[in-house]
Each structure stands twice: as structure tokens, then as C-alpha cells.
Amino acid sequence: MKNKEAEEVKTLADLKKYLEDEVEKRRKEIAQLEKFLNIVNSILAKLSFKPAAALVKEEKEPSPTREITIKSRRGETLAYMKVYPTMIKITIPEGLNINVKSPPFKSFFIRQILRKMQQEDLDLVKKGKIPSGRALEYEIDIKNGNVKEILIKNYRKEERINEIEKTIRWTLETILDKIK
């Protein structure tokens, strides 16, 4: 039995030596691969370097695919709507005071239109039909309680552009009619 145990110990010792050698060999390979990776990263950094002026140029807002002046039935300019490939920007003209808490703005445009679209998208995300980054989002820029700009990201469908244009026109016109 002692021979068998001695044989097992020798086999295990050989195996241990083999594994240690393999680990050391892999460490050397990893060290060499890391050197190569550093060289490649260095070359890439030199080749893809862009001056700050070029980066600022790239960050500029893309050109809109469509620009719409939203007017009332009486011909008054209510808003300017710029449509981009993934975003809609609605700007309220200077001097037109649209309070964010005005009933048709908050109760209709925000709750019934934008939140409803957002919820539809979130439901599609839950079902795995669209990625989470493609769900509708919106931001409202407010100054002194008045709406200055509305950003609607990921509108996704042409029908939504039309619905947003139609409903913001009705909302703004209704608010102005109440003020006058």
C-alpha cells in the first residue's frame, strides 16, 4: 500500500509542477499581450486624436429634418417646432407666457399626450419589443413658471409628430383664448 500512496504522491507532485509551469507560462503570455495592447492603444490614440475645435464642431446640434411654425387660427405664432431624427424641439416665442400649470397644458398635453406615449413605450420595453433607450422621454424647460422649450426624445413614429403638432397647437391656442 505504501507503494501505491507513494505513487499517488509522486503523480500529484508532478501534476502540481505541471500546473505551476502552465500558470507561469500564461502569466508571461498575458504580460506580452498587455504590452501589445498598450502599443495598439498608443497608436490608436495618435491616429484618432482630434483637436478640441473639431470636437466642439461635432457636438453641435444636428440640422432638423423639418421646421414647423405653429400658428393659431388667427395667424398668431404659438410655437416653433423642429423635428430631428430622434427628437422634437418645441420653442415658445419670447413674450408668450404659457404657465406650466395651465389646465390644458398640464392636464391634457403632458398627462394625456406625452405621458400616454411614454407609458406605451415603457410597456413595449417591458415586453421586449423596443430597447429601454428607445422609449419616449420629454423635458420641459421652465423659466419663472412659464414654458420656454419642450424636448421630446425618441418619438419613434411619424404619427406621433403629427399628433404632437396638432395637440400643442390646440393646447397653446386654448390657453391664449382663456387669457384674452
Biotite code that builds the C-alpha atoms (Angstrom):
import biotite.structure as struc

atoms = struc.array([
    struc.Atom([0.000, 0.000, 0.000], chain_id="A", res_id=1, res_name="MET", atom_name="CA", element="C"),
    struc.Atom([2.849, 2.299, 0.712], chain_id="A", res_id=2, res_name="LYS", atom_name="CA", element="C"),
    struc.Atom([3.973, 1.954, -2.893], chain_id="A", res_id=3, res_name="ASN", atom_name="CA", element="C"),
    struc.Atom([0.521, 2.984, -4.097], chain_id="A", res_id=4, res_name="LYS", atom_name="CA", element="C"),
    struc.Atom([0.486, 6.017, -1.792], chain_id="A", res_id=5, res_name="GLU", atom_name="CA", element="C"),
    struc.Atom([3.992, 6.983, -2.842], chain_id="A", res_id=6, res_name="ALA", atom_name="CA", element="C"),
    struc.Atom([2.927, 6.673, -6.494], chain_id="A", res_id=7, res_name="GLU", atom_name="CA", element="C"),
    struc.Atom([-0.108, 8.920, -5.873], chain_id="A", res_id=8, res_name="GLU", atom_name="CA", element="C"),
    struc.Atom([2.051, 11.497, -4.078], chain_id="A", res_id=9, res_name="VAL", atom_name="CA", element="C"),
    struc.Atom([4.522, 11.477, -6.977], chain_id="A", res_id=10, res_name="LYS", atom_name="CA", element="C"),
    struc.Atom([1.674, 11.833, -9.513], chain_id="A", res_id=11, res_name="THR", atom_name="CA", element="C"),
    struc.Atom([0.172, 14.718, -7.532], chain_id="A", res_id=12, res_name="LEU", atom_name="CA", element="C"),
    struc.Atom([3.585, 16.380, -7.210], chain_id="A", res_id=13, res_name="ALA", atom_name="CA", element="C"),
    struc.Atom([4.101, 16.048, -10.972], chain_id="A", res_id=14, res_name="ASP", atom_name="CA", element="C"),
    struc.Atom([0.633, 17.443, -11.600], chain_id="A", res_id=15, res_name="LEU", atom_name="CA", element="C"),
    struc.Atom([1.326, 20.347, -9.243], chain_id="A", res_id=16, res_name="LYS", atom_name="CA", element="C"),
    struc.Atom([4.600, 21.100, -11.056], chain_id="A", res_id=17, res_name="LYS", atom_name="CA", element="C"),
    struc.Atom([2.839, 20.930, -14.424], chain_id="A", res_id=18, res_name="TYR", atom_name="CA", element="C"),
    struc.Atom([0.064, 23.303, -13.272], chain_id="A", res_id=19, res_name="LEU", atom_name="CA", element="C"),
    struc.Atom([2.593, 25.756, -11.796], chain_id="A", res_id=20, res_name="GLU", atom_name="CA", element="C"),
    struc.Atom([4.537, 25.746, -15.071], chain_id="A", res_id=21, res_name="ASP", atom_name="CA", element="C"),
    struc.Atom([1.345, 26.311, -17.088], chain_id="A", res_id=22, res_name="GLU", atom_name="CA", element="C"),
    struc.Atom([0.251, 29.174, -14.820], chain_id="A", res_id=23, res_name="VAL", atom_name="CA", element="C"),
    struc.Atom([3.676, 30.805, -15.167], chain_id="A", res_id=24, res_name="GLU", atom_name="CA", element="C"),
    struc.Atom([3.552, 30.351, -18.947], chain_id="A", res_id=25, res_name="LYS", atom_name="CA", element="C"),
    struc.Atom([0.083, 32.008, -19.054], chain_id="A", res_id=26, res_name="ARG", atom_name="CA", element="C"),
    struc.Atom([1.327, 34.896, -16.884], chain_id="A", res_id=27, res_name="ARG", atom_name="CA", element="C"),
    struc.Atom([4.128, 35.528, -19.366], chain_id="A", res_id=28, res_name="LYS", atom_name="CA", element="C"),
    struc.Atom([1.647, 35.337, -22.270], chain_id="A", res_id=29, res_name="GLU", atom_name="CA", element="C"),
    struc.Atom([-0.703, 37.773, -20.525], chain_id="A", res_id=30, res_name="ILE", atom_name="CA", element="C"),
    struc.Atom([2.178, 40.168, -19.831], chain_id="A", res_id=31, res_name="ALA", atom_name="CA", element="C"),
    struc.Atom([3.166, 40.018, -23.510], chain_id="A", res_id=32, res_name="GLN", atom_name="CA", element="C"),
    struc.Atom([-0.454, 40.516, -24.655], chain_id="A", res_id=33, res_name="LEU", atom_name="CA", element="C"),
    struc.Atom([-0.781, 43.530, -22.343], chain_id="A", res_id=34, res_name="GLU", atom_name="CA", element="C"),
    struc.Atom([2.363, 45.059, -23.901], chain_id="A", res_id=35, res_name="LYS", atom_name="CA", element="C"),
    struc.Atom([0.881, 44.554, -27.382], chain_id="A", res_id=36, res_name="PHE", atom_name="CA", element="C"),
    struc.Atom([-2.424, 46.040, -26.247], chain_id="A", res_id=37, res_name="LEU", atom_name="CA", element="C"),
    struc.Atom([-0.655, 49.115, -24.858], chain_id="A", res_id=38, res_name="ASN", atom_name="CA", element="C"),
    struc.Atom([1.167, 49.586, -28.160], chain_id="A", res_id=39, res_name="ILE", atom_name="CA", element="C"),
    struc.Atom([-2.086, 49.301, -30.135], chain_id="A", res_id=40, res_name="VAL", atom_name="CA", element="C"),
    struc.Atom([-3.841, 51.730, -27.755], chain_id="A", res_id=41, res_name="ASN", atom_name="CA", element="C"),
    struc.Atom([-0.977, 54.192, -28.126], chain_id="A", res_id=42, res_name="SER", atom_name="CA", element="C"),
    struc.Atom([-1.101, 54.059, -31.925], chain_id="A", res_id=43, res_name="ILE", atom_name="CA", element="C"),
    struc.Atom([-4.906, 54.348, -31.923], chain_id="A", res_id=44, res_name="LEU", atom_name="CA", element="C"),
    struc.Atom([-4.746, 57.379, -29.648], chain_id="A", res_id=45, res_name="ALA", atom_name="CA", element="C"),
    struc.Atom([-2.327, 59.100, -32.035], chain_id="A", res_id=46, res_name="LYS", atom_name="CA", element="C"),
    struc.Atom([-4.327, 58.223, -35.142], chain_id="A", res_id=47, res_name="LEU", atom_name="CA", element="C"),
    struc.Atom([-7.719, 59.166, -33.719], chain_id="A", res_id=48, res_name="SER", atom_name="CA", element="C"),
    struc.Atom([-6.647, 62.351, -31.938], chain_id="A", res_id=49, res_name="PHE", atom_name="CA", element="C"),
    struc.Atom([-8.917, 65.274, -32.766], chain_id="A", res_id=50, res_name="LYS", atom_name="CA", element="C"),
    struc.Atom([-8.250, 68.860, -31.814], chain_id="A", res_id=51, res_name="PRO", atom_name="CA", element="C"),
    struc.Atom([-10.688, 70.468, -29.363], chain_id="A", res_id=52, res_name="ALA", atom_name="CA", element="C"),
    struc.Atom([-12.125, 72.662, -32.134], chain_id="A", res_id=53, res_name="ALA", atom_name="CA", element="C"),
    struc.Atom([-13.101, 69.561, -34.101], chain_id="A", res_id=54, res_name="ALA", atom_name="CA", element="C"),
    struc.Atom([-14.775, 68.019, -31.060], chain_id="A", res_id=55, res_name="LEU", atom_name="CA", element="C"),
    struc.Atom([-16.793, 71.195, -30.418], chain_id="A", res_id=56, res_name="VAL", atom_name="CA", element="C"),
    struc.Atom([-17.881, 71.160, -34.054], chain_id="A", res_id=57, res_name="LYS", atom_name="CA", element="C"),
    struc.Atom([-19.080, 67.545, -33.699], chain_id="A", res_id=58, res_name="GLU", atom_name="CA", element="C"),
    struc.Atom([-21.123, 68.323, -30.580], chain_id="A", res_id=59, res_name="GLU", atom_name="CA", element="C"),
    struc.Atom([-23.208, 70.956, -32.354], chain_id="A", res_id=60, res_name="LYS", atom_name="CA", element="C"),
    struc.Atom([-26.878, 70.212, -32.759], chain_id="A", res_id=61, res_name="GLU", atom_name="CA", element="C"),
    struc.Atom([-27.670, 68.354, -35.975], chain_id="A", res_id=62, res_name="PRO", atom_name="CA", element="C"),
    struc.Atom([-29.803, 70.043, -38.579], chain_id="A", res_id=63, res_name="SER", atom_name="CA", element="C"),
    struc.Atom([-33.538, 69.466, -38.224], chain_id="A", res_id=64, res_name="PRO", atom_name="CA", element="C"),
    struc.Atom([-35.261, 67.379, -40.870], chain_id="A", res_id=65, res_name="THR", atom_name="CA", element="C"),
    struc.Atom([-38.315, 69.624, -40.653], chain_id="A", res_id=66, res_name="ARG", atom_name="CA", element="C"),
    struc.Atom([-39.134, 73.040, -39.170], chain_id="A", res_id=67, res_name="GLU", atom_name="CA", element="C"),
    struc.Atom([-42.735, 73.983, -38.456], chain_id="A", res_id=68, res_name="ILE", atom_name="CA", element="C"),
    struc.Atom([-44.133, 77.299, -37.295], chain_id="A", res_id=69, res_name="THR", atom_name="CA", element="C"),
    struc.Atom([-47.218, 76.522, -35.250], chain_id="A", res_id=70, res_name="ILE", atom_name="CA", element="C"),
    struc.Atom([-49.840, 79.220, -35.712], chain_id="A", res_id=71, res_name="LYS", atom_name="CA", element="C"),
    struc.Atom([-53.274, 79.863, -34.237], chain_id="A", res_id=72, res_name="SER", atom_name="CA", element="C"),
    struc.Atom([-56.438, 80.135, -36.341], chain_id="A", res_id=73, res_name="ARG", atom_name="CA", element="C"),
    struc.Atom([-55.919, 83.914, -36.231], chain_id="A", res_id=74, res_name="ARG", atom_name="CA", element="C"),
    struc.Atom([-52.384, 83.564, -37.601], chain_id="A", res_id=75, res_name="GLY", atom_name="CA", element="C"),
    struc.Atom([-50.504, 84.237, -34.335], chain_id="A", res_id=76, res_name="GLU", atom_name="CA", element="C"),
    struc.Atom([-47.255, 82.322, -33.890], chain_id="A", res_id=77, res_name="THR", atom_name="CA", element="C"),
    struc.Atom([-47.716, 79.947, -30.961], chain_id="A", res_id=78, res_name="LEU", atom_name="CA", element="C"),
    struc.Atom([-44.502, 77.943, -31.175], chain_id="A", res_id=79, res_name="ALA", atom_name="CA", element="C"),
    struc.Atom([-41.653, 76.760, -33.349], chain_id="A", res_id=80, res_name="TYR", atom_name="CA", element="C"),
    struc.Atom([-41.263, 73.034, -33.782], chain_id="A", res_id=81, res_name="MET", atom_name="CA", element="C"),
    struc.Atom([-38.056, 71.471, -35.071], chain_id="A", res_id=82, res_name="LYS", atom_name="CA", element="C"),
    struc.Atom([-38.085, 67.791, -35.912], chain_id="A", res_id=83, res_name="VAL", atom_name="CA", element="C"),
    struc.Atom([-34.806, 65.869, -35.750], chain_id="A", res_id=84, res_name="TYR", atom_name="CA", element="C"),
    struc.Atom([-34.301, 62.176, -36.489], chain_id="A", res_id=85, res_name="PRO", atom_name="CA", element="C"),
    struc.Atom([-34.785, 61.194, -32.823], chain_id="A", res_id=86, res_name="THR", atom_name="CA", element="C"),
    struc.Atom([-36.026, 64.362, -31.155], chain_id="A", res_id=87, res_name="MET", atom_name="CA", element="C"),
    struc.Atom([-38.630, 67.102, -31.388], chain_id="A", res_id=88, res_name="ILE", atom_name="CA", element="C"),
    struc.Atom([-37.852, 70.554, -30.014], chain_id="A", res_id=89, res_name="LYS", atom_name="CA", element="C"),
    struc.Atom([-40.751, 72.930, -29.406], chain_id="A", res_id=90, res_name="ILE", atom_name="CA", element="C"),
    struc.Atom([-39.812, 76.520, -28.571], chain_id="A", res_id=91, res_name="THR", atom_name="CA", element="C"),
    struc.Atom([-42.311, 79.047, -27.227], chain_id="A", res_id=92, res_name="ILE", atom_name="CA", element="C"),
    struc.Atom([-41.668, 82.554, -28.609], chain_id="A", res_id=93, res_name="PRO", atom_name="CA", element="C"),
    struc.Atom([-40.455, 85.343, -26.304], chain_id="A", res_id=94, res_name="GLU", atom_name="CA", element="C"),
    struc.Atom([-43.341, 87.231, -24.756], chain_id="A", res_id=95, res_name="GLY", atom_name="CA", element="C"),
    struc.Atom([-45.779, 84.340, -24.980], chain_id="A", res_id=96, res_name="LEU", atom_name="CA", element="C"),
    struc.Atom([-46.339, 83.348, -21.344], chain_id="A", res_id=97, res_name="ASN", atom_name="CA", element="C"),
    struc.Atom([-47.570, 79.780, -21.110], chain_id="A", res_id=98, res_name="ILE", atom_name="CA", element="C"),
    struc.Atom([-47.762, 78.746, -17.472], chain_id="A", res_id=99, res_name="ASN", atom_name="CA", element="C"),
    struc.Atom([-46.678, 75.162, -16.965], chain_id="A", res_id=100, res_name="VAL", atom_name="CA", element="C"),
    struc.Atom([-49.625, 74.605, -14.589], chain_id="A", res_id=101, res_name="LYS", atom_name="CA", element="C"),
    struc.Atom([-52.258, 75.883, -17.020], chain_id="A", res_id=102, res_name="SER", atom_name="CA", element="C"),
    struc.Atom([-55.048, 73.281, -17.172], chain_id="A", res_id=103, res_name="PRO", atom_name="CA", element="C"),
    struc.Atom([-54.851, 72.288, -20.818], chain_id="A", res_id=104, res_name="PRO", atom_name="CA", element="C"),
    struc.Atom([-51.045, 72.236, -20.782], chain_id="A", res_id=105, res_name="PHE", atom_name="CA", element="C"),
    struc.Atom([-50.548, 70.092, -17.711], chain_id="A", res_id=106, res_name="LYS", atom_name="CA", element="C"),
    struc.Atom([-53.774, 68.074, -17.712], chain_id="A", res_id=107, res_name="SER", atom_name="CA", element="C"),
    struc.Atom([-54.018, 67.480, -21.439], chain_id="A", res_id=108, res_name="PHE", atom_name="CA", element="C"),
    struc.Atom([-50.701, 67.920, -23.257], chain_id="A", res_id=109, res_name="PHE", atom_name="CA", element="C"),
    struc.Atom([-48.488, 66.473, -20.503], chain_id="A", res_id=110, res_name="ILE", atom_name="CA", element="C"),
    struc.Atom([-50.772, 63.856, -18.947], chain_id="A", res_id=111, res_name="ARG", atom_name="CA", element="C"),
    struc.Atom([-52.932, 62.761, -21.866], chain_id="A", res_id=112, res_name="GLN", atom_name="CA", element="C"),
    struc.Atom([-50.453, 63.047, -24.711], chain_id="A", res_id=113, res_name="ILE", atom_name="CA", element="C"),
    struc.Atom([-46.808, 62.850, -23.618], chain_id="A", res_id=114, res_name="LEU", atom_name="CA", element="C"),
    struc.Atom([-47.224, 60.586, -20.568], chain_id="A", res_id=115, res_name="ARG", atom_name="CA", element="C"),
    struc.Atom([-49.548, 58.301, -22.517], chain_id="A", res_id=116, res_name="LYS", atom_name="CA", element="C"),
    struc.Atom([-46.976, 57.941, -25.319], chain_id="A", res_id=117, res_name="MET", atom_name="CA", element="C"),
    struc.Atom([-44.252, 57.395, -22.720], chain_id="A", res_id=118, res_name="GLN", atom_name="CA", element="C"),
    struc.Atom([-46.309, 54.700, -20.973], chain_id="A", res_id=119, res_name="GLN", atom_name="CA", element="C"),
    struc.Atom([-46.998, 52.944, -24.279], chain_id="A", res_id=120, res_name="GLU", atom_name="CA", element="C"),
    struc.Atom([-43.244, 52.826, -24.912], chain_id="A", res_id=121, res_name="ASP", atom_name="CA", element="C"),
    struc.Atom([-42.468, 51.609, -21.390], chain_id="A", res_id=122, res_name="LEU", atom_name="CA", element="C"),
    struc.Atom([-44.984, 48.804, -21.908], chain_id="A", res_id=123, res_name="ASP", atom_name="CA", element="C"),
    struc.Atom([-43.194, 47.885, -25.156], chain_id="A", res_id=124, res_name="LEU", atom_name="CA", element="C"),
    struc.Atom([-39.875, 47.898, -23.276], chain_id="A", res_id=125, res_name="VAL", atom_name="CA", element="C"),
    struc.Atom([-41.308, 45.514, -20.663], chain_id="A", res_id=126, res_name="LYS", atom_name="CA", element="C"),
    struc.Atom([-42.495, 43.202, -23.445], chain_id="A", res_id=127, res_name="LYS", atom_name="CA", element="C"),
    struc.Atom([-39.043, 43.350, -25.051], chain_id="A", res_id=128, res_name="GLY", atom_name="CA", element="C"),
    struc.Atom([-40.345, 44.923, -28.265], chain_id="A", res_id=129, res_name="LYS", atom_name="CA", element="C"),
    struc.Atom([-38.112, 48.018, -28.028], chain_id="A", res_id=130, res_name="ILE", atom_name="CA", element="C"),
    struc.Atom([-34.879, 48.642, -26.078], chain_id="A", res_id=131, res_name="PRO", atom_name="CA", element="C"),
    struc.Atom([-35.176, 50.823, -22.971], chain_id="A", res_id=132, res_name="SER", atom_name="CA", element="C"),
    struc.Atom([-33.102, 53.590, -24.557], chain_id="A", res_id=133, res_name="GLY", atom_name="CA", element="C"),
    struc.Atom([-35.724, 53.990, -27.295], chain_id="A", res_id=134, res_name="ARG", atom_name="CA", element="C"),
    struc.Atom([-38.691, 54.788, -25.031], chain_id="A", res_id=135, res_name="ALA", atom_name="CA", element="C"),
    struc.Atom([-40.134, 58.299, -25.337], chain_id="A", res_id=136, res_name="LEU", atom_name="CA", element="C"),
    struc.Atom([-38.766, 60.845, -22.867], chain_id="A", res_id=137, res_name="GLU", atom_name="CA", element="C"),
    struc.Atom([-39.578, 64.508, -22.500], chain_id="A", res_id=138, res_name="TYR", atom_name="CA", element="C"),
    struc.Atom([-38.150, 67.544, -20.745], chain_id="A", res_id=139, res_name="GLU", atom_name="CA", element="C"),
    struc.Atom([-39.796, 70.896, -20.193], chain_id="A", res_id=140, res_name="ILE", atom_name="CA", element="C"),
    struc.Atom([-37.631, 73.984, -19.791], chain_id="A", res_id=141, res_name="ASP", atom_name="CA", element="C"),
    struc.Atom([-39.433, 76.391, -17.463], chain_id="A", res_id=142, res_name="ILE", atom_name="CA", element="C"),
    struc.Atom([-38.477, 79.954, -16.612], chain_id="A", res_id=143, res_name="LYS", atom_name="CA", element="C"),
    struc.Atom([-40.453, 81.880, -13.971], chain_id="A", res_id=144, res_name="ASN", atom_name="CA", element="C"),
    struc.Atom([-43.241, 79.294, -14.175], chain_id="A", res_id=145, res_name="GLY", atom_name="CA", element="C"),
    struc.Atom([-43.576, 79.669, -17.955], chain_id="A", res_id=146, res_name="ASN", atom_name="CA", element="C"),
    struc.Atom([-42.775, 77.058, -20.572], chain_id="A", res_id=147, res_name="VAL", atom_name="CA", element="C"),
    struc.Atom([-39.826, 78.054, -22.760], chain_id="A", res_id=148, res_name="LYS", atom_name="CA", element="C"),
    struc.Atom([-38.971, 74.817, -24.525], chain_id="A", res_id=149, res_name="GLU", atom_name="CA", element="C"),
    struc.Atom([-40.164, 71.226, -24.732], chain_id="A", res_id=150, res_name="ILE", atom_name="CA", element="C"),
    struc.Atom([-37.794, 68.429, -25.794], chain_id="A", res_id=151, res_name="LEU", atom_name="CA", element="C"),
    struc.Atom([-39.366, 65.145, -26.794], chain_id="A", res_id=152, res_name="ILE", atom_name="CA", element="C"),
    struc.Atom([-36.828, 62.379, -27.351], chain_id="A", res_id=153, res_name="LYS", atom_name="CA", element="C"),
    struc.Atom([-37.429, 59.065, -29.105], chain_id="A", res_id=154, res_name="ASN", atom_name="CA", element="C"),
    struc.Atom([-40.784, 59.943, -30.665], chain_id="A", res_id=155, res_name="TYR", atom_name="CA", element="C"),
    struc.Atom([-40.117, 56.945, -32.967], chain_id="A", res_id=156, res_name="ARG", atom_name="CA", element="C"),
    struc.Atom([-43.169, 57.283, -35.274], chain_id="A", res_id=157, res_name="LYS", atom_name="CA", element="C"),
    struc.Atom([-44.306, 59.823, -37.871], chain_id="A", res_id=158, res_name="GLU", atom_name="CA", element="C"),
    struc.Atom([-47.851, 59.709, -36.457], chain_id="A", res_id=159, res_name="GLU", atom_name="CA", element="C"),
    struc.Atom([-46.519, 60.992, -33.152], chain_id="A", res_id=160, res_name="ARG", atom_name="CA", element="C"),
    struc.Atom([-45.015, 64.063, -34.827], chain_id="A", res_id=161, res_name="ILE", atom_name="CA", element="C"),
    struc.Atom([-48.418, 64.901, -36.288], chain_id="A", res_id=162, res_name="ASN", atom_name="CA", element="C"),
    struc.Atom([-50.219, 64.249, -33.005], chain_id="A", res_id=163, res_name="GLU", atom_name="CA", element="C"),
    struc.Atom([-47.748, 66.375, -31.041], chain_id="A", res_id=164, res_name="ILE", atom_name="CA", element="C"),
    struc.Atom([-48.031, 69.232, -33.540], chain_id="A", res_id=165, res_name="GLU", atom_name="CA", element="C"),
    struc.Atom([-51.823, 69.103, -33.524], chain_id="A", res_id=166, res_name="LYS", atom_name="CA", element="C"),
    struc.Atom([-52.183, 68.846, -29.746], chain_id="A", res_id=167, res_name="THR", atom_name="CA", element="C"),
    struc.Atom([-49.598, 71.522, -28.866], chain_id="A", res_id=168, res_name="ILE", atom_name="CA", element="C"),
    struc.Atom([-51.399, 73.888, -31.289], chain_id="A", res_id=169, res_name="ARG", atom_name="CA", element="C"),
    struc.Atom([-54.766, 73.199, -29.620], chain_id="A", res_id=170, res_name="TRP", atom_name="CA", element="C"),
    struc.Atom([-53.264, 73.443, -26.119], chain_id="A", res_id=171, res_name="THR", atom_name="CA", element="C"),
    struc.Atom([-51.482, 76.758, -26.698], chain_id="A", res_id=172, res_name="LEU", atom_name="CA", element="C"),
    struc.Atom([-54.441, 78.251, -28.550], chain_id="A", res_id=173, res_name="GLU", atom_name="CA", element="C"),
    struc.Atom([-56.806, 77.233, -25.731], chain_id="A", res_id=174, res_name="THR", atom_name="CA", element="C"),
    struc.Atom([-54.543, 78.828, -23.111], chain_id="A", res_id=175, res_name="ILE", atom_name="CA", element="C"),
    struc.Atom([-54.290, 82.069, -25.077], chain_id="A", res_id=176, res_name="LEU", atom_name="CA", element="C"),
    struc.Atom([-58.058, 82.181, -25.642], chain_id="A", res_id=177, res_name="ASP", atom_name="CA", element="C"),
    struc.Atom([-58.590, 81.915, -21.865], chain_id="A", res_id=178, res_name="LYS", atom_name="CA", element="C"),
    struc.Atom([-56.112, 84.753, -21.206], chain_id="A", res_id=179, res_name="ILE", atom_name="CA", element="C"),
    struc.Atom([-57.745, 87.143, -23.702], chain_id="A", res_id=180, res_name="LYS", atom_name="CA", element="C"),
])
